[in-house]
Structures are given as structure tokens and as C-alpha cells.
Amino acid sequence: MTTQQEEATVSQGGWRIKLGTAMFTIPFVMFLGAPIVVPLLGLTGTQAAAVIGGVIVAAEVIWFASIPLLGKEGFFAMKKKAFSFLKLKEGPITESRHSLGVWLFCLGLGGQLLLHAVMIVAYSIVGAHPERVLLGMDFNQQMAVYFSLLVLCVLSLIAGVYALGADFAGRLRGMFVWSEKA
């Protein structure tokens, strides 16, 4: 089936298609909403983890149950539509987008390397003791800052790859290749 036929299959009304579409999209809301809403309920850590785990399992069951309702072609069309934003841009990109992508990529990679180096040097000099206070932060606060910065660096790296487009490896390589024209 062609893409137009697949989209026509999904877009044509019918209770099965409408229910299948709802069952396809609701798990995304559950995945994103559960870790945000459940901690606000005031449950203990064990109870919150159990509820979040249950919500994630239920979301998976609902998502897979949408397949028979949408049919094979309808399911693949919905999946393609839902994840189309993750596809990297092919072809030429603007100079500003290239610069942004290279900066984000280098910031993410360099930030990770610098963060690891600082932590290794700091803890080899001072020592990693849970009761040791560094920069006014106890050990748990230090770890929270470290992992937060690490997540930001990884997100910057991913955003840089996304900004560079589908040919990011070639563009990144081109940044390090000497050209007589320049």
C-alpha cells in the first residue's frame, strides 16, 4: 500500500479507526504524565514507583491493543505520523543551522569531557566522602548537580546532531578537514 492509501485508511471515519487512534495516542500522554502527576499525589516512594510502573505497563498494553483496531497499514501510518518529527533533515541546511549544530555538538561533547575531568580531579584531590562538603554542597547535592549538568550536555549533543541533519557525520568531518579555499 502506498503512503496516500495508508493515510486514507487512517483518516476514514469508523469507530474502530477512532478508537484505535485514541488508543494509539493516549499512552504517550500516560508516559509523559505519570512521572509528573504521581509524585504530586503524596504517595510514599514505593507506592509512587509501583503506580508509575503500573501506568507504564498499562500504556504499553493499550498501545499494542490499538494494532488490531487500526489494522497493519493504519498502525504503520499512525506510527510514521507520530514519529516523523524525529527524522533528521536531509539535503542542504543553512549556514546558521550548521553553525548552531556544530556549537551544540561541541558544547555537549566538550561539556561532558570537562565535567568528567573536573569530577575526577576534584575527587582525587579532596576525596569522595559522603560527609565531605564541597562548594557549600553536601554529597547528594553534588551528585544532583553533576547528573543535571551531564543530562544537559547529552541533550546539547543530541540537539546538535539533530540541527546538523541527516548528513551530520559528513558535516562534522568537514569542520575538521582543511580546505585550501579558506
C-alpha contacts under 8 A as a table, 3 or more apart, distances in Angstrom:
res1	aa1	res2	aa2	distance
1	M	5	Q	6.07
1	M	6	E	6.49
1	M	73	E	7.55
2	T	5	Q	5.26
2	T	6	E	6.25
3	T	6	E	4.98
3	T	7	E	6.14
3	T	77	A	7.38
4	Q	7	E	5.16
4	Q	8	A	6.08
5	Q	8	A	4.96
5	Q	9	T	6.14
6	E	9	T	5.06
6	E	10	V	6.45
6	E	73	E	5.60
6	E	74	G	5.90
6	E	76	F	7.99
6	E	77	A	5.73
7	E	10	V	5.11
7	E	11	S	5.94
7	E	74	G	7.20
7	E	77	A	6.10
8	A	11	S	5.00
8	A	12	Q	5.94
9	T	12	Q	5.64
9	T	73	E	7.50
9	T	74	G	6.03
10	V	13	G	7.75
10	V	17	I	6.33
10	V	70	L	7.23
10	V	74	G	5.18
10	V	77	A	7.25
10	V	78	M	7.48
11	S	17	I	7.92
12	Q	17	I	7.56
13	G	17	I	6.39
13	G	18	K	6.69
14	G	17	I	5.51
14	G	18	K	6.35
15	W	18	K	5.10
15	W	19	L	5.91
16	R	19	L	5.22
16	R	20	G	5.81
16	R	69	L	5.29
16	R	70	L	6.74
17	I	20	G	4.97
17	I	21	T	5.93
17	I	69	L	6.32
17	I	70	L	5.44
18	K	21	T	5.13
18	K	22	A	6.24
19	L	22	A	5.10
19	L	23	M	6.07
19	L	66	S	7.84
19	L	69	L	7.32
20	G	23	M	4.96
20	G	24	F	6.00
20	G	66	S	4.70
20	G	67	I	7.22
20	G	69	L	5.05
20	G	70	L	5.27
21	T	24	F	4.96
21	T	25	T	6.29
21	T	66	S	7.25
21	T	70	L	7.22
21	T	78	M	7.71
22	A	25	T	5.27
22	A	26	I	5.92
23	M	26	I	5.53
23	M	27	P	7.07
23	M	62	I	5.89
23	M	63	W	5.91
23	M	65	A	7.43
23	M	66	S	5.41
24	F	27	P	6.60
24	F	28	F	7.95
24	F	62	I	7.37
24	F	63	W	5.15
24	F	66	S	5.72
24	F	78	M	7.86
25	T	28	F	5.64
25	T	29	V	7.09
25	T	63	W	7.78
26	I	29	V	5.25
26	I	30	M	6.31
26	I	59	A	7.57
26	I	63	W	7.94
27	P	30	M	4.77
27	P	31	F	5.98
27	P	59	A	4.48
27	P	60	E	6.88
27	P	62	I	6.79
27	P	63	W	6.14
28	F	31	F	5.10
28	F	32	L	6.26
28	F	59	A	7.70
29	V	32	L	5.28
29	V	33	G	5.65
30	M	33	G	5.08
30	M	34	A	5.66
30	M	55	V	6.78
30	M	56	I	7.13
30	M	59	A	6.35
31	F	34	A	5.92
31	F	35	P	7.53
31	F	55	V	7.60
31	F	56	I	6.14
31	F	59	A	7.07
32	L	35	P	6.61
32	L	36	I	7.23
33	G	36	I	5.27
33	G	37	V	5.87
34	A	37	V	5.29
34	A	38	V	5.58
34	A	52	I	5.82
34	A	55	V	6.84
34	A	56	I	7.96
35	P	38	V	5.86
35	P	39	P	6.83
35	P	52	I	6.49
36	I	39	P	6.39
36	I	40	L	7.29
37	V	40	L	5.40
37	V	41	L	6.96
38	V	41	L	5.36
38	V	42	G	7.84
38	V	43	L	7.70
38	V	48	A	6.15
38	V	51	V	7.38
38	V	52	I	6.96
39	P	42	G	6.16
39	P	43	L	6.77
39	P	48	A	6.39
40	L	43	L	7.92
43	L	46	T	7.94
43	L	47	Q	5.76
43	L	48	A	5.58
44	T	47	Q	5.20
44	T	48	A	6.02
45	G	48	A	5.14
45	G	49	A	6.09
46	T	49	A	5.18
46	T	50	A	6.16
47	Q	50	A	5.07
47	Q	51	V	6.15
48	A	51	V	5.13
48	A	52	I	6.08
49	A	52	I	5.17
49	A	53	G	6.00
50	A	53	G	5.07
50	A	54	G	6.08
51	V	54	G	5.02
51	V	55	V	6.10
52	I	55	V	5.07
52	I	56	I	6.18
53	G	56	I	5.18
53	G	57	V	6.23
54	G	57	V	5.16
54	G	58	A	6.05
55	V	58	A	5.04
55	V	59	A	6.02
56	I	59	A	5.01
56	I	60	E	6.30
57	V	60	E	5.16
57	V	61	V	6.31
58	A	61	V	5.08
58	A	62	I	6.12
59	A	62	I	5.12
59	A	63	W	6.03
60	E	63	W	5.06
60	E	64	F	6.18
61	V	64	F	5.30
61	V	65	A	6.01
62	I	65	A	4.98
62	I	66	S	6.44
63	W	66	S	5.39
63	W	67	I	7.48
64	F	67	I	5.67
65	A	68	P	6.44
65	A	69	L	7.45
66	S	69	L	5.28
66	S	70	L	6.12
66	S	75	F	7.65
67	I	70	L	5.30
67	I	71	G	5.68
67	I	72	K	6.63
67	I	75	F	5.75
68	P	71	G	5.11
68	P	72	K	7.42
70	L	73	E	7.49
70	L	74	G	4.88
70	L	75	F	5.38
71	G	74	G	5.24
71	G	75	F	5.91
72	K	75	F	5.23
72	K	76	F	6.28
73	E	76	F	5.28
73	E	77	A	6.13
74	G	77	A	5.04
74	G	78	M	6.12
75	F	78	M	5.14
75	F	79	K	6.06
76	F	79	K	4.97
76	F	80	K	5.95
77	A	80	K	5.08
77	A	81	K	6.13
78	M	81	K	5.05
78	M	82	A	5.97
79	K	82	A	5.08
79	K	83	F	6.10
80	K	83	F	5.46
80	K	84	S	5.73
81	K	84	S	5.29
82	A	85	F	7.42
83	F	86	L	5.68
83	F	87	K	7.45
84	S	87	K	5.53
88	L	162	Y	6.02
88	L	165	G	4.94
88	L	166	A	4.87
89	K	162	Y	7.90
89	K	165	G	4.63
89	K	166	A	5.47
90	E	165	G	6.00
90	E	166	A	5.07
90	E	167	D	6.96
91	G	165	G	7.91
91	G	166	A	7.68
91	G	167	D	7.82
93	I	97	R	6.43
93	I	98	H	6.67
93	I	164	L	7.59
93	I	165	G	7.56
94	T	97	R	5.22
94	T	98	H	6.23
95	E	98	H	4.99
95	E	99	S	6.14
96	S	99	S	5.03
96	S	100	L	6.06
97	R	100	L	5.02
97	R	101	G	6.02
97	R	163	A	6.21
97	R	164	L	6.91
98	H	101	G	5.10
98	H	102	V	6.17
98	H	163	A	6.98
98	H	164	L	5.65
98	H	171	R	7.95
99	S	102	V	5.20
99	S	103	W	6.09
100	L	103	W	5.13
100	L	104	L	6.04
100	L	160	G	7.09
100	L	163	A	7.06
101	G	104	L	5.19
101	G	105	F	5.97
101	G	159	A	7.21
101	G	160	G	4.07
101	G	161	V	6.39
101	G	162	Y	7.41
101	G	163	A	4.76
101	G	164	L	5.00
102	V	105	F	5.11
102	V	106	C	6.00
102	V	160	G	6.21
102	V	164	L	7.24
102	V	172	L	7.03
103	W	106	C	5.20
103	W	107	L	5.84
103	W	160	G	7.16
104	L	107	L	5.01
104	L	108	G	6.00
104	L	156	S	5.32
104	L	157	L	5.95
104	L	159	A	6.63
104	L	160	G	4.55
105	F	108	G	5.22
105	F	109	L	6.13
105	F	156	S	6.36
105	F	157	L	4.44
105	F	158	I	7.27
105	F	159	A	7.32
105	F	160	G	4.38
105	F	161	V	6.46
106	C	109	L	5.13
106	C	110	G	5.58
106	C	111	G	7.87
106	C	157	L	7.28
107	L	110	G	5.20
107	L	111	G	5.50
107	L	153	C	7.08
107	L	156	S	6.84
107	L	157	L	7.18
108	G	111	G	5.12
108	G	112	Q	6.18
108	G	152	L	7.63
108	G	153	C	4.19
108	G	154	V	5.78
108	G	155	L	7.28
108	G	156	S	4.84
108	G	157	L	4.37
109	L	112	Q	5.30
109	L	113	L	6.38
109	L	153	C	6.94
109	L	154	V	7.66
109	L	157	L	6.28
110	G	113	L	5.12
110	G	114	L	5.99
111	G	114	L	5.11
111	G	115	L	5.86
111	G	150	L	7.94
111	G	153	C	5.86
112	Q	115	L	5.07
112	Q	116	H	6.13
112	Q	150	L	6.27
112	Q	153	C	5.95
112	Q	154	V	7.60
113	L	116	H	5.27
113	L	117	A	6.12
114	L	117	A	5.04
114	L	118	V	6.04
115	L	118	V	5.25
115	L	119	M	6.22
115	L	146	Y	7.68
115	L	149	L	7.87
115	L	150	L	7.45
116	H	119	M	5.17
116	H	120	I	6.09
117	A	120	I	5.15
117	A	121	V	6.06
118	V	121	V	5.25
118	V	122	A	5.83
119	M	122	A	5.13
119	M	123	Y	5.95
120	I	123	Y	5.39
120	I	124	S	5.96
121	V	124	S	5.12
121	V	125	I	6.16
122	A	125	I	5.32
122	A	126	V	5.92
122	A	127	G	7.38
123	Y	126	V	5.09
123	Y	127	G	4.43
123	Y	128	A	5.33
124	S	127	G	5.47
124	S	128	A	7.78
128	A	132	R	7.29
129	H	132	R	5.27
129	H	139	F	7.45
130	P	138	D	7.35
130	P	139	F	5.09
130	P	140	N	7.73
131	E	138	D	6.92
131	E	139	F	6.72
132	R	138	D	6.53
132	R	139	F	6.67
133	V	136	G	5.93
133	V	137	M	5.45
133	V	138	D	4.77
133	V	139	F	6.70
134	L	137	M	5.42
134	L	138	D	6.69
134	L	139	F	7.93
134	L	142	Q	7.77
137	M	140	N	7.88
137	M	141	Q	5.56
137	M	142	Q	5.95
138	D	141	Q	5.40
138	D	142	Q	6.22
139	F	142	Q	5.05
139	F	143	M	6.27
140	N	143	M	5.15
140	N	144	A	6.21
141	Q	144	A	4.99
141	Q	145	V	6.19
142	Q	145	V	5.20
142	Q	146	Y	6.08
143	M	146	Y	4.94
143	M	147	F	6.06
144	A	147	F	5.34
144	A	148	S	6.00
145	V	148	S	5.09
145	V	149	L	6.11
146	Y	149	L	5.31
146	Y	150	L	6.12
147	F	150	L	4.85
147	F	151	V	6.07
148	S	151	V	5.18
148	S	152	L	6.27
149	L	152	L	5.03
149	L	153	C	6.18
150	L	153	C	5.10
150	L	154	V	6.26
151	V	154	V	5.12
151	V	155	L	6.12
152	L	155	L	5.09
152	L	156	S	6.09
153	C	156	S	5.01
153	C	157	L	6.21
154	V	157	L	5.02
154	V	158	I	6.25
155	L	158	I	5.08
155	L	159	A	6.03
156	S	159	A	5.04
156	S	160	G	6.07
157	L	160	G	5.09
157	L	161	V	6.38
158	I	161	V	5.16
158	I	162	Y	6.20
159	A	162	Y	4.99
159	A	163	A	6.04
160	G	163	A	5.06
160	G	164	L	6.18
161	V	164	L	5.21
161	V	165	G	6.57
161	V	168	F	6.08
162	Y	165	G	5.38
162	Y	166	A	7.73
162	Y	168	F	7.98
164	L	167	D	6.99
164	L	168	F	4.91
164	L	171	R	7.09
165	G	168	F	5.43
167	D	170	G	5.45
167	D	171	R	6.26
168	F	171	R	4.98
168	F	172	L	5.85
169	A	172	L	5.11
169	A	173	R	6.01
170	G	173	R	5.03
170	G	174	G	6.02
171	R	174	G	4.96
171	R	175	M	6.48
172	L	175	M	5.22
172	L	176	F	7.14
173	R	176	F	5.47
173	R	177	V	6.43
174	G	177	V	5.07
179	S	182	A	5.75
